[in-house]
Amino acid sequence: MVSKYDITSNSYDELYGEEQFLKYDFIFSKLSVRLGRDVADIGCGTGLLYEFLKKAFKQTPLRYLCIDASEGMIRRAASKNPRDPRVIFIVSFAENLPLKDGSVDDAIMITVWDNLENPLEAVAELERVARNSVIITKHSKTASLPPKVFDNRFEHVGVLIDEVYVFRKRYL
């Protein structure tokens, strides 16, 4: 799966950017999901979420961890934000994050769920690193089990292309 994303990294924004921005707008504007100032974007791809946050809210996290298993995606994201000291690029799988416990306010994983090798491990990792909330989406037309099956504290908060699940450890 990673090689597919390496190959499509240069055309990803053109192919999927509009759809991703629709999802982000739905999650952060329509559903009013809030993020803290220290965010881990697991499966960040080309960094589209960071672009959205800059444009939509005229505010970016103080620290944005752009984490993806695809080196091609990370290279593309880095080329779009070459001198931004707030963005840290990390090549890693969601099931084994190289972060300390409680090291970020929020962990977000959009459009990754259906590609995971081990969803249970991924849920545990996101919960481990996040202090405030974990936000996960899964495509609405796949048969994969939702995050709520692995941890019933996840709340299904809406659907637009993807089903959106949030686990709030603390309310902002």
PAZAZA-878207 format. One record per atom (N, C-alpha, C): residue number from 1; residue in three letters; atom name; x, y, z. Coordinates in pm, 1 decimal. Example, Ala and Ser with C-alpha at 12.3 -4.5 7.8 and 13.67 -1.06 7.14 Angstrom:
<recs>
   nr  rest  atom         x         y         z
    1   ala     N    1319.0    -569.0     780.0
    1   ala    CA    1230.0    -450.0     780.0
    1   ala     C    1320.0    -330.0     780.0
    2   ser     N    1285.0    -225.0     708.0
    2   ser    CA    1367.0    -106.0     714.0
    2   ser     C    1290.0       3.0     787.0
</recs>
This chain:
<recs>
   nr  rest  atom         x         y         z
    1   met     N      81.8    -119.5       0.0
    1   met    CA       0.0       0.0       0.0
    1   met     C      86.2     126.0       0.0
    2   val     N     195.9     125.0      75.9
    2   val    CA     282.1     243.2      84.1
    2   val     C     337.5     280.1     -53.4
    3   ser     N     374.9     180.1    -132.6
    3   ser    CA     431.6     209.2    -265.1
    3   ser     C     330.8     280.7    -354.7
    4   lys     N     202.0     249.6    -339.2
    4   lys    CA      97.2     319.4    -416.0
    4   lys     C      99.7     468.5    -385.0
    5   tyr     N     113.0     502.4    -257.8
    5   tyr    CA     115.5     642.8    -217.9
    5   tyr     C     246.4     710.2    -257.0
    6   asp     N     357.2     636.0    -254.0
    6   asp    CA     483.8     692.1    -303.5
    6   asp     C     469.6     733.1    -450.1
    7   ile     N     407.7     645.8    -528.0
    7   ile    CA     391.8     670.4    -672.2
    7   ile     C     298.4     787.8    -699.8
    8   thr     N     190.7     799.8    -621.9
    8   thr    CA      91.4     905.6    -648.5
    8   thr     C     117.3    1035.6    -572.4
    9   ser     N     226.4    1043.8    -498.1
    9   ser    CA     249.2    1160.8    -412.6
    9   ser     C     251.3    1293.4    -488.7
   10   asn     N     308.1    1295.2    -608.2
   10   asn    CA     314.4    1421.1    -683.2
   10   asn     C     181.6    1462.3    -744.1
   11   ser     N      89.4    1369.2    -761.9
   11   ser    CA     -40.9    1403.5    -819.8
   11   ser     C    -154.9    1394.4    -718.0
   12   tyr     N    -123.2    1361.7    -593.9
   12   tyr    CA    -225.9    1339.1    -492.0
   12   tyr     C    -316.9    1460.4    -473.1
   13   asp     N    -258.0    1579.2    -460.5
   13   asp    CA    -337.9    1699.0    -435.9
   13   asp     C    -437.9    1722.3    -548.2
   14   glu     N    -392.6    1703.9    -670.0
   14   glu    CA    -479.3    1723.5    -785.8
   14   glu     C    -591.5    1618.9    -788.8
   15   leu     N    -558.0    1495.4    -754.7
   15   leu    CA    -656.3    1386.7    -758.6
   15   leu     C    -755.4    1391.2    -642.0
   16   tyr     N    -707.3    1420.9    -521.3
   16   tyr    CA    -790.1    1406.1    -402.1
   16   tyr     C    -802.8    1532.3    -316.5
   17   gly     N    -734.9    1638.1    -352.5
   17   gly    CA    -733.8    1758.9    -270.2
   17   gly     C    -871.7    1814.9    -241.3
   18   glu     N    -953.7    1827.8    -344.3
   18   glu    CA   -1087.9    1885.2    -326.2
   18   glu     C   -1171.0    1801.3    -229.8
   19   glu     N   -1165.2    1669.2    -245.1
   19   glu    CA   -1240.5    1580.1    -156.2
   19   glu     C   -1191.2    1592.6     -12.7
   20   gln     N   -1059.4    1598.9       5.4
   20   gln    CA   -1004.3    1611.5     140.3
   20   gln     C   -1048.4    1742.9     204.0
   21   phe     N   -1046.2    1852.2     127.3
   21   phe    CA   -1087.2    1981.5     181.9
   21   phe     C   -1234.9    1980.6     220.9
   22   leu     N   -1319.4    1909.4     146.7
   22   leu    CA   -1460.2    1895.3     183.8
   22   leu     C   -1472.6    1824.4     318.7
   23   lys     N   -1393.7    1719.8     338.1
   23   lys    CA   -1395.6    1646.9     465.0
   23   lys     C   -1349.7    1736.5     579.4
   24   tyr     N   -1239.9    1809.9     558.3
   24   tyr    CA   -1188.4    1898.5     663.1
   24   tyr     C   -1290.8    2004.1     700.5
   25   asp     N   -1353.8    2064.4     599.7
   25   asp    CA   -1453.7    2167.5     625.7
   25   asp     C   -1570.3    2109.2     705.4
   26   phe     N   -1611.9    1990.1     669.0
   26   phe    CA   -1721.1    1923.6     740.1
   26   phe     C   -1683.1    1899.6     886.6
   27   ile     N   -1565.2    1847.5     909.7
   27   ile    CA   -1521.1    1814.0    1045.2
   27   ile     C   -1501.8    1938.4    1131.3
   28   phe     N   -1430.4    2037.4    1079.0
   28   phe    CA   -1390.7    2150.8    1162.9
   28   phe     C   -1488.3    2267.8    1158.4
   29   ser     N   -1564.6    2282.6    1051.2
   29   ser    CA   -1661.3    2392.4    1043.5
   29   ser     C   -1802.6    2345.7    1078.3
   30   lys     N   -1849.6    2243.4    1010.8
   30   lys    CA   -1988.0    2198.0    1031.8
   30   lys     C   -2005.4    2123.1    1164.1
   31   leu     N   -1912.6    2033.9    1196.0
   31   leu    CA   -1922.8    1957.6    1320.4
   31   leu     C   -1858.8    2030.1    1438.2
   32   ser     N   -1786.2    2136.3    1409.7
   32   ser    CA   -1720.7    2218.5    1512.6
   32   ser     C   -1622.3    2140.7    1599.0
   33   val     N   -1554.3    2044.1    1538.3
   33   val    CA   -1448.3    1973.1    1610.6
   33   val     C   -1332.7    2071.7    1626.8
   34   arg     N   -1281.9    2083.0    1747.7
   34   arg    CA   -1174.0    2178.2    1775.5
   34   arg     C   -1043.2    2104.7    1798.2
   35   leu     N    -936.4    2169.7    1755.6
   35   leu    CA    -802.2    2116.1    1775.6
   35   leu     C    -725.3    2206.1    1871.3
   36   gly     N    -634.0    2144.8    1946.6
   36   gly    CA    -544.5    2221.4    2030.9
   36   gly     C    -433.9    2282.7    1946.6
   37   arg     N    -329.6    2326.1    2009.9
   37   arg    CA    -221.1    2395.3    1940.2
   37   arg     C    -104.5    2303.0    1906.9
   38   asp     N    -119.9    2175.0    1937.2
   38   asp    CA     -12.7    2078.7    1916.5
   38   asp     C     -76.3    1952.8    1857.2
   39   val     N     -61.8    1934.1    1724.2
   39   val    CA    -140.5    1834.3    1652.0
   39   val     C     -52.2    1732.1    1581.5
   40   ala     N     -89.9    1604.7    1592.8
   40   ala    CA     -26.3    1498.4    1514.3
   40   ala     C    -126.3    1455.2    1407.9
   41   asp     N     -88.3    1472.3    1282.3
   41   asp    CA    -171.7    1432.2    1168.0
   41   asp     C    -114.1    1302.2    1114.5
   42   ile     N    -175.1    1190.8    1153.3
   42   ile    CA    -124.7    1058.9    1115.6
   42   ile     C    -186.3    1020.4     981.6
   43   gly     N     -99.2     995.3     884.3
   43   gly    CA    -144.6     976.1     747.0
   43   gly     C    -162.2    1111.6     681.0
   44   cys     N     -70.6    1202.5     710.7
   44   cys    CA     -80.8    1341.8     666.0
   44   cys     C     -73.4    1357.9     515.5
   45   gly     N     -23.0    1255.4     446.2
   45   gly    CA     -10.9    1267.6     300.9
   45   gly     C      75.7    1385.5     263.1
   46   thr     N      23.1    1472.3     179.6
   46   thr    CA     100.4    1587.0     129.4
   46   thr     C      82.1    1711.1     216.1
   47   gly     N      24.5    1694.4     333.7
   47   gly    CA       7.5    1807.5     425.0
   47   gly     C    -114.1    1892.7     396.4
   48   leu     N    -215.7    1834.7     334.9
   48   leu    CA    -335.6    1911.3     299.8
   48   leu     C    -408.8    1966.1     422.5
   49   leu     N    -411.0    1891.7     532.7
   49   leu    CA    -479.0    1940.8     652.0
   49   leu     C    -412.2    2069.2     702.9
   50   tyr     N    -281.2    2071.9     702.2
   50   tyr    CA    -208.6    2192.0     746.7
   50   tyr     C    -244.8    2310.9     658.0
   51   glu     N    -251.1    2289.5     527.5
   51   glu    CA    -292.1    2395.2     434.0
   51   glu     C    -433.0    2443.3     467.0
   52   phe     N    -523.0    2350.2     492.6
   52   phe    CA    -661.4    2385.2     525.1
   52   phe     C    -667.0    2470.2     651.4
   53   leu     N    -596.4    2429.0     754.9
   53   leu    CA    -599.3    2503.4     881.2
   53   leu     C    -546.6    2645.0     862.2
   54   lys     N    -442.7    2660.5     782.0
   54   lys    CA    -388.1    2794.5     755.0
   54   lys     C    -490.2    2881.7     682.5
   55   lys     N    -557.1    2825.7     583.0
   55   lys    CA    -652.5    2903.2     501.8
   55   lys     C    -784.6    2926.5     574.8
   56   ala     N    -841.5    2822.8     630.0
   56   ala    CA    -975.9    2831.1     686.2
   56   ala     C    -981.5    2908.4     817.3
   57   phe     N    -880.2    2892.7     899.1
   57   phe    CA    -884.8    2952.4    1031.7
   57   phe     C    -780.9    3061.9    1051.6
   58   lys     N    -701.1    3085.3     949.1
   58   lys    CA    -595.2    3186.9     957.6
   58   lys     C    -509.0    3164.8    1081.5
   59   gln     N    -503.7    3039.4    1121.7
   59   gln    CA    -429.0    3003.2    1240.8
   59   gln     C    -377.2    2861.3    1222.5
   60   thr     N    -256.3    2839.4    1260.1
   60   thr    CA    -200.4    2705.5    1249.0
   60   thr     C    -159.0    2657.2    1387.0
   61   pro     N    -146.6    2527.4    1401.6
   61   pro    CA     -96.8    2476.7    1529.6
   61   pro     C      42.7    2531.4    1557.5
   62   leu     N      78.0    2539.0    1685.1
   62   leu    CA     214.0    2580.1    1721.1
   62   leu     C     313.9    2472.5    1681.0
   63   arg     N     265.7    2348.1    1681.6
   63   arg    CA     348.9    2235.8    1635.9
   63   arg     C     257.8    2138.9    1562.5
   64   tyr     N     296.8    2108.4    1440.8
   64   tyr    CA     218.4    2019.7    1355.3
   64   tyr     C     308.3    1903.6    1313.7
   65   leu     N     276.9    1785.0    1362.3
   65   leu    CA     353.7    1667.1    1326.6
   65   leu     C     287.5    1601.3    1206.7
   66   cys     N     355.5    1604.9    1094.4
   66   cys    CA     307.1    1549.7     968.5
   66   cys     C     366.0    1408.8     957.0
   67   ile     N     284.4    1307.6     987.8
   67   ile    CA     331.7    1170.1     997.6
   67   ile     C     267.4    1085.5     888.7
   68   asp     N     349.1    1016.0     812.1
   68   asp    CA     296.8     929.8     706.1
   68   asp     C     394.2     814.5     683.5
   69   ala     N     341.1     700.0     645.4
   69   ala    CA     425.7     583.1     616.8
   69   ala     C     493.9     595.0     481.0
   70   ser     N     443.3     683.4     395.2
   70   ser    CA     498.4     699.9     261.0
   70   ser     C     605.1     809.6     257.7
   71   glu     N     726.6     771.2     225.5
   71   glu    CA     834.5     870.1     213.0
   71   glu     C     804.4     969.4     101.5
   72   gly     N     739.2     923.1      -6.1
   72   gly    CA     702.8    1011.5    -116.0
   72   gly     C     606.0    1120.3     -71.1
   73   met     N     509.1    1082.9       9.3
   73   met    CA     413.0    1180.5      61.6
   73   met     C     483.2    1280.6     153.8
   74   ile     N     569.4    1231.6     239.4
   74   ile    CA     642.1    1320.4     330.6
   74   ile     C     731.5    1416.4     251.4
   75   arg     N     799.8    1366.9     147.2
   75   arg    CA     883.0    1455.6      63.5
   75   arg     C     798.6    1565.0      -0.3
   76   arg     N     679.9    1526.6     -50.1
   76   arg    CA     590.5    1625.3    -113.4
   76   arg     C     542.7    1727.4     -10.4
   77   ala     N     503.7    1682.7     107.3
   77   ala    CA     459.2    1774.4     213.1
   77   ala     C     572.3    1869.1     253.2
   78   ala     N     691.9    1815.3     264.9
   78   ala    CA     807.5    1898.0     303.3
   78   ala     C     838.1    2001.6     195.7
   79   ser     N     819.4    1966.7      70.9
   79   ser    CA     847.6    2062.1     -37.5
   79   ser     C     746.7    2177.8     -37.1
   80   lys     N     629.6    2155.9      20.4
   80   lys    CA     527.9    2260.4      27.1
   80   lys     C     545.3    2349.4     150.0
   81   asn     N     619.3    2304.6     248.7
   81   asn    CA     642.1    2379.4     373.1
   81   asn     C     790.1    2372.7     411.5
   82   pro     N     878.4    2417.7     321.7
   82   pro    CA    1021.3    2393.1     343.5
   82   pro     C    1083.3    2467.3     461.6
   83   arg     N    1031.2    2581.1     498.2
   83   arg    CA    1096.8    2659.6     603.4
   83   arg     C    1004.5    2691.8     720.0
   84   asp     N     901.6    2614.6     736.6
   84   asp    CA     807.9    2640.3     844.9
   84   asp     C     853.1    2562.0     968.3
   85   pro     N     903.6    2631.8    1069.6
   85   pro    CA     957.3    2562.2    1187.5
   85   pro     C     850.6    2490.8    1271.3
   86   arg     N     722.2    2521.1    1245.3
   86   arg    CA     614.2    2456.0    1321.6
   86   arg     C     584.5    2315.9    1271.5
   87   val     N     629.6    2283.1    1151.0
   87   val    CA     597.3    2154.0    1090.6
   87   val     C     715.6    2058.5    1105.2
   88   ile     N     687.6    1941.7    1158.0
   88   ile    CA     789.0    1837.2    1174.4
   88   ile     C     742.8    1716.9    1093.4
   89   phe     N     828.4    1667.3    1006.2
   89   phe    CA     793.4    1556.9     917.2
   89   phe     C     851.3    1427.0     969.7
   90   ile     N     766.0    1323.8     977.8
   90   ile    CA     806.3    1195.0    1034.0
   90   ile     C     753.3    1082.6     946.1
   91   val     N     840.5     991.3     906.7
   91   val    CA     798.2     872.0     833.9
   91   val     C     772.5     762.7     937.8
   92   ser     N     645.5     719.6     947.0
   92   ser    CA     609.3     618.9    1046.6
   92   ser     C     472.5     562.3    1015.0
   93   phe     N     449.0     440.6    1060.0
   93   phe    CA     317.3     378.5    1051.8
   93   phe     C     235.4     417.3    1174.8
   94   ala     N     104.9     422.9    1159.5
   94   ala    CA      14.7     460.5    1268.9
   94   ala     C      21.8     361.9    1385.4
   95   glu     N      55.7     239.1    1356.5
   95   glu    CA      58.7     135.8    1460.7
   95   glu     C     182.1     141.6    1549.8
   96   asn     N     278.1     226.7    1517.5
   96   asn    CA     401.6     234.5    1595.8
   96   asn     C     457.5     376.2    1588.2
   97   leu     N     392.9     469.4    1655.1
   97   leu    CA     431.8     609.5    1646.8
   97   leu     C     553.9     638.7    1734.3
   98   pro     N     652.1     709.9    1680.3
   98   pro    CA     772.7     742.1    1756.9
   98   pro     C     753.4     867.8    1842.5
   99   leu     N     648.0     867.7    1923.4
   99   leu    CA     615.6     982.8    2007.4
   99   leu     C     598.7     937.4    2151.6
  100   lys     N     623.7    1030.1    2243.6
  100   lys    CA     605.5    1000.9    2385.5
  100   lys     C     457.1    1002.4    2421.7
  101   asp     N     423.4     935.1    2528.7
  101   asp    CA     285.8     934.0    2579.5
  101   asp     C     239.6    1077.3    2605.6
  102   gly     N     119.3    1110.1    2561.3
  102   gly    CA      62.2    1241.9    2586.7
  102   gly     C     142.8    1356.8    2530.2
  103   ser     N     211.7    1335.3    2420.5
  103   ser    CA     302.3    1438.1    2366.2
  103   ser     C     235.4    1539.1    2273.6
  104   val     N     108.7    1517.2    2235.1
  104   val    CA      37.0    1612.8    2149.8
  104   val     C    -102.3    1637.7    2208.3
  105   asp     N    -158.4    1753.0    2174.9
  105   asp    CA    -295.2    1780.6    2219.0
  105   asp     C    -391.8    1684.4    2151.8
  106   asp     N    -380.3    1675.2    2018.5
  106   asp    CA    -475.9    1596.1    1942.4
  106   asp     C    -406.1    1510.2    1837.9
  107   ala     N    -459.7    1391.0    1817.8
  107   ala    CA    -413.1    1302.1    1711.1
  107   ala     C    -528.2    1286.4    1613.9
  108   ile     N    -500.8    1311.5    1487.8
  108   ile    CA    -604.9    1306.0    1386.1
  108   ile     C    -561.1    1213.7    1273.8
  109   met     N    -653.1    1131.3    1227.4
  109   met    CA    -622.2    1035.6    1120.9
  109   met     C    -740.7    1033.6    1023.7
  110   ile     N    -723.4    1102.2     911.9
  110   ile    CA    -830.0    1115.1     812.5
  110   ile     C    -794.0    1035.1     687.5
  111   thr     N    -886.6     952.1     642.9
  111   thr    CA    -872.3     873.5     519.8
  111   thr     C    -758.3     772.7     527.7
  112   val     N    -732.9     719.8     644.1
  112   val    CA    -625.7     620.9     662.7
  112   val     C    -682.4     487.1     710.8
  113   trp     N    -790.5     493.9     785.5
  113   trp    CA    -845.7     377.8     856.0
  113   trp     C    -851.7     251.3     771.6
  114   asp     N    -902.1     262.8     649.9
  114   asp    CA    -921.7     143.7     566.6
  114   asp     C    -792.1      87.5     509.8
  115   asn     N    -680.4     155.4     533.3
  115   asn    CA    -549.8     107.5     486.8
  115   asn     C    -463.9      49.1     599.1
  116   leu     N    -515.0      49.3     720.5
  116   leu    CA    -434.8       3.8     834.4
  116   leu     C    -414.9    -147.7     834.8
  117   glu     N    -295.8    -188.5     872.9
  117   glu    CA    -266.7    -331.1     892.5
  117   glu     C    -334.6    -381.3    1019.3
  118   asn     N    -328.0    -298.3    1125.8
  118   asn    CA    -381.7    -339.7    1254.7
  118   asn     C    -454.3    -222.2    1321.1
  119   pro     N    -584.2    -207.4    1296.3
  119   pro    CA    -659.0     -94.8    1352.9
  119   pro     C    -654.3     -87.3    1505.7
  120   leu     N    -656.6    -200.7    1573.2
  120   leu    CA    -651.8    -200.7    1719.4
  120   leu     C    -524.0    -135.2    1770.4
  121   glu     N    -411.2    -170.5    1711.0
  121   glu    CA    -283.3    -108.5    1749.5
  121   glu     C    -282.5      40.3    1717.7
  122   ala     N    -338.9      79.4    1603.1
  122   ala    CA    -343.0     220.2    1564.5
  122   ala     C    -426.3     301.3    1664.4
  123   val     N    -543.0     249.2    1703.0
  123   val    CA    -626.7     317.4    1801.9
  123   val     C    -549.7     335.1    1931.9
  124   ala     N    -484.8     230.6    1977.8
  124   ala    CA    -407.9     237.4    2102.7
  124   ala     C    -296.5     341.3    2093.2
  125   glu     N    -229.8     348.3    1979.8
  125   glu    CA    -120.9     444.4    1961.8
  125   glu     C    -171.9     589.0    1961.3
  126   leu     N    -279.9     614.2    1890.3
  126   leu    CA    -335.5     750.0    1885.9
  126   leu     C    -382.8     792.6    2024.6
  127   glu     N    -447.2     702.1    2095.1
  127   glu    CA    -491.3     732.9    2231.5
  127   glu     C    -372.9     756.2    2324.7
  128   arg     N    -265.7     682.9    2302.9
  128   arg    CA    -146.6     696.1    2387.3
  128   arg     C     -80.6     833.3    2372.5
  129   val     N     -71.6     883.9    2250.1
  129   val    CA       2.9    1008.7    2227.0
  129   val     C     -80.7    1134.5    2246.9
  130   ala     N    -214.2    1124.7    2243.4
  130   ala    CA    -300.2    1243.0    2251.3
  130   ala     C    -342.8    1274.2    2394.7
  131   arg     N    -335.2    1403.0    2429.7
  131   arg    CA    -381.7    1448.7    2560.7
  131   arg     C    -531.3    1481.2    2559.2
  132   asn     N    -581.1    1540.5    2449.4
  132   asn    CA    -718.9    1590.7    2446.3
  132   asn     C    -815.2    1502.6    2368.1
  133   ser     N    -784.8    1479.9    2239.7
  133   ser    CA    -879.8    1404.9    2158.2
  133   ser     C    -811.7    1326.8    2046.5
  134   val     N    -886.0    1226.9    1999.5
  134   val    CA    -845.2    1146.8    1884.6
  134   val     C    -959.6    1155.6    1783.9
  135   ile     N    -926.0    1191.6    1662.1
  135   ile    CA   -1025.2    1205.1    1555.7
  135   ile     C    -986.5    1107.9    1445.5
  136   ile     N   -1080.2    1021.5    1407.2
  136   ile    CA   -1054.3     920.4    1304.2
  136   ile     C   -1170.9     920.3    1205.6
  137   thr     N   -1137.6     908.2    1077.6
  137   thr    CA   -1243.1     887.0     979.1
  137   thr     C   -1220.9     753.1     910.3
  138   lys     N   -1331.6     693.1     869.0
  138   lys    CA   -1326.2     572.8     785.5
  138   lys     C   -1424.7     593.5     671.9
  139   his     N   -1392.6     540.4     556.9
  139   his    CA   -1481.5     559.3     442.9
  139   his     C   -1616.8     495.9     473.2
  140   ser     N   -1723.4     564.7     437.4
  140   ser    CA   -1858.0     519.3     472.9
  140   ser     C   -1904.2     397.1     394.1
  141   lys     N   -1836.2     365.6     283.2
  141   lys    CA   -1883.1     254.1     200.0
  141   lys     C   -1794.7     129.9     208.6
  142   thr     N   -1712.1     121.9     311.0
  142   thr    CA   -1629.6       2.2     327.4
  142   thr     C   -1685.4     -83.4     439.9
  143   ala     N   -1647.9    -207.8     438.7
  143   ala    CA   -1696.4    -301.6     539.9
  143   ala     C   -1606.4    -307.1     663.1
  144   ser     N   -1500.4    -227.5     665.1
  144   ser    CA   -1409.7    -233.1     779.4
  144   ser     C   -1482.1    -190.3     907.3
  145   leu     N   -1443.6    -249.8    1017.7
  145   leu    CA   -1504.3    -218.7    1146.8
  145   leu     C   -1466.7     -77.1    1187.9
  146   pro     N   -1558.2      -3.5    1249.2
  146   pro    CA   -1528.0     134.0    1291.1
  146   pro     C   -1445.4     137.4    1418.8
  147   pro     N   -1383.0     252.2    1448.0
  147   pro    CA   -1302.6     264.9    1570.8
  147   pro     C   -1381.1     233.6    1697.4
  148   lys     N   -1511.0     260.1    1696.0
  148   lys    CA   -1596.8     235.4    1812.5
  148   lys     C   -1594.2      88.4    1855.4
  149   val     N   -1569.6      -1.8    1762.5
  149   val    CA   -1561.3    -144.4    1794.1
  149   val     C   -1438.5    -173.5    1880.0
  150   phe     N   -1330.6     -98.8    1857.9
  150   phe    CA   -1205.5    -121.3    1930.6
  150   phe     C   -1200.5     -44.4    2062.0
  151   asp     N   -1277.5      65.6    2069.6
  151   asp    CA   -1286.0     143.5    2193.0
  151   asp     C   -1421.5     213.3    2191.7
  152   asn     N   -1509.2     172.5    2279.5
  152   asn    CA   -1646.2     224.8    2276.7
  152   asn     C   -1658.2     369.5    2323.8
  153   arg     N   -1547.9     430.8    2361.7
  153   arg    CA   -1551.4     572.8    2399.0
  153   arg     C   -1553.4     663.3    2276.0
  154   phe     N   -1529.4     606.1    2157.5
  154   phe    CA   -1538.3     684.8    2034.7
  154   phe     C   -1684.6     716.0    2007.2
  155   glu     N   -1711.8     839.1    1970.1
  155   glu    CA   -1846.1     883.8    1936.3
  155   glu     C   -1854.3     907.2    1785.5
  156   his     N   -1956.3     851.1    1723.5
  156   his    CA   -1981.0     875.6    1580.7
  156   his     C   -2047.2    1012.8    1572.8
  157   val     N   -1980.5    1111.0    1507.3
  157   val    CA   -2031.7    1248.2    1509.9
  157   val     C   -2088.0    1296.7    1376.3
  158   gly     N   -2069.1    1221.4    1267.7
  158   gly    CA   -2124.7    1263.6    1140.8
  158   gly     C   -2068.5    1186.2    1023.4
  159   val     N   -2127.0    1210.6     905.3
  159   val    CA   -2082.2    1143.5     782.8
  159   val     C   -2084.3    1242.3     666.8
  160   leu     N   -1974.6    1254.1     598.8
  160   leu    CA   -1965.5    1320.5     469.0
  160   leu     C   -1852.0    1250.3     396.2
  161   ile     N   -1883.1    1162.1     306.5
  161   ile    CA   -1789.0    1073.2     238.6
  161   ile     C   -1732.0     973.6     338.3
  162   asp     N   -1672.2    1022.5     444.7
  162   asp    CA   -1618.0     940.6     553.0
  162   asp     C   -1706.8     952.3     676.1
  163   glu     N   -1708.4     846.0     756.0
  163   glu    CA   -1770.1     851.1     888.1
  163   glu     C   -1667.9     913.7     981.6
  164   val     N   -1712.3    1002.4    1066.9
  164   val    CA   -1622.2    1073.6    1157.6
  164   val     C   -1645.4    1024.8    1300.0
  165   tyr     N   -1536.9     985.7    1365.9
  165   tyr    CA   -1539.7     938.2    1503.4
  165   tyr     C   -1446.2    1023.0    1587.9
  166   val     N   -1491.5    1058.8    1707.4
  166   val    CA   -1409.5    1139.7    1797.9
  166   val     C   -1410.4    1075.4    1935.1
  167   phe     N   -1293.7    1067.2    1994.1
  167   phe    CA   -1279.0    1025.5    2133.2
  167   phe     C   -1220.1    1145.5    2205.9
  168   arg     N   -1298.8    1205.5    2293.4
  168   arg    CA   -1254.3    1322.3    2367.9
  168   arg     C   -1204.9    1278.8    2503.4
  169   lys     N   -1076.5    1290.5    2524.9
  169   lys    CA   -1018.9    1258.7    2654.3
  169   lys     C   -1042.7    1374.3    2750.8
  170   arg     N   -1030.5    1497.9    2693.6
  170   arg    CA   -1056.6    1621.7    2766.7
  170   arg     C   -1125.4    1716.9    2670.4
  171   tyr     N   -1213.6    1796.6    2720.6
  171   tyr    CA   -1281.2    1896.3    2636.6
  171   tyr     C   -1200.9    2025.0    2639.8
  172   leu     N   -1186.1    2085.3    2523.0
  172   leu    CA   -1114.2    2213.8    2514.5
  172   leu     C   -1207.5    2327.7    2550.4
</recs>
